[in-house]
Amino acid sequence: MQEPSTIVGLDVHRNTISFCVLKPYEREPWNGQISNQPAQVRKLAQRIKAQAQGPVHYCYEAGPCGYGLQRDLIAQDCECTVIAPSLTPLRPGDRIKTDRRDARKLAELFRAGLLTEVHPPSVDEEAVRDLCRCRDDARVDLTRARHRLTHFLLRHGLVFGTGQPHSWSQAHRAWLTSLDFERPSERIVFEDYLLAVEQREAQRAALDTELLAISQSEPWRERVGWLRCFRGIDTVNAMIFLSELYDVRRFPSAPSLMAFLGLVPSEASSGDHHRRGGITRAGNQHVRRTLIEASWNYRHKPRVSQELAKRRLGQPAAMIALADRAQKRLCRRFRRMEDRGKHRNKIVIAIARELAGFLWAALARPEVASTQG
């Protein structure tokens, strides 16, 4: 028979931590609040350990404070679980919310086994993930800077002519440098917007260089090389996928990964009534966006470009065969869904869902990982 344990629910904020201690065989919990400081956490852990009955297990919801609290508790030889806040059960009629109530609710639900654990990253994994997210922020800032410049030019009737190469090509940049404004204020605004674009481009390029260097080191090099065998996935996309998901083997199957990424249809069914809607959009939005962007490449016919062939050099033959099988299937499905009149956005979502399954197979199957090309 399993030994009864003491459960400690923590409601964590920037400055304070509210706690609720549920001891076995006791009705009334022990509630309190401490400062969110490592020294205070250590004192609380020692105090609870001295008064606890059986093993002690802490739990708190993932949030902006990160995983530092869990690491501090583990350093004190305490068990701590980080909970997914979006999957915490809610009572429809509960209209009172306080830190004390939240801590008690976490402790009670955890003891009942109704909470879902979050897989915490290691310190090194979190550092690489932060770098990937910083690069994504730079991408968003660059897009906004370009839009500001484009909208400014549009207000003054300056539009890069139709039939010309795409925007931000060499021809487009030459056109920008040829522009002249009569009023000094307009010229100042244009130069400031253009400078912002150039700065954001330099920032993104620098971050790409750092990601490239990390991708060629352990433990990322081998897995990045595997993912680069797939069409539409290069170094940056592979690093985002790996840094956000860490080890995909924690997902027991490909459908479980699809559900985690929010790429499965939502459903509201009851009795004889069945209704399925759009995708759930749950889980990690960074990986979902990356897969959707990569899925647009499968609207073309299956082919191995020169760039893709270079990325596949030295990779396992089984991995290349899996990537080719994925390309043939996804390209064929894209065309069939188009022939049936499906909207392209819906098609891309369906392709992204299957692409996630192929990537899971590439990373989770040890027989593929051990195959040498």
Secondary structure, 3 states (H helix, E strand, C coil): CCCCCEEEEEEECCCEEEEEEECCCCCCCEEEEEECCHHHHHHHHHHHHHHCCCCEEEEEECCCCCCHHHHHHHHCCCEEEEECHHHCCCCCCCCCCCHHHHHHHHHHHHHHCCCCECCCCCHHHHHHHHHHHHHHHHHHHHHHHHHHHHHHHHHCCCCCCCCCCCCCCHHHHHHHHCCCCCCHHHHHHHHHHHHHHHHHHHHHHHHHHHHHHHHCCCCCHHHHHHHCCCCCCCHHHHHHHHHHHCCHHHCCCHHHHHHHCCCCEEECCECCECCEEEECCCCCHHHHHHHHHHHHHHHCCCCCCHHHHHHCCCCCHHHHHHHHHHHHHHHHHHHHHHHCCCCHHHHHHHHHHHHHHHHHHHHHCHHHHCCCC
